[in-house]
Amino acid sequence: MQISHPAGNGVAGWKHAVLHFLRLHMDATLQEVLDWAEEMERVRAALVLERGEFPGPSALCK
């Protein structure tokens, strides 16, 4: 699995991998995972992201 370079789209590689893992685990679209993750306080804390800081799904697909 290729993980994006942090300078490439602003998403650190480990965060990118976690979001893709959640997508596979939940059998959901990236948009659904991002919407869900942004609302979950523990997920935001683990990813060190605040509401509104999550990348768009297109940033994760590139």
Buried (B, 14 or more C-beta within 10 A) or exposed (E): EEBBEEEEBEBBEEBBBBBBEBBEEEEBEBEBBBEEBBEEEEBBEEBEBEEEEBBEBEBBEE
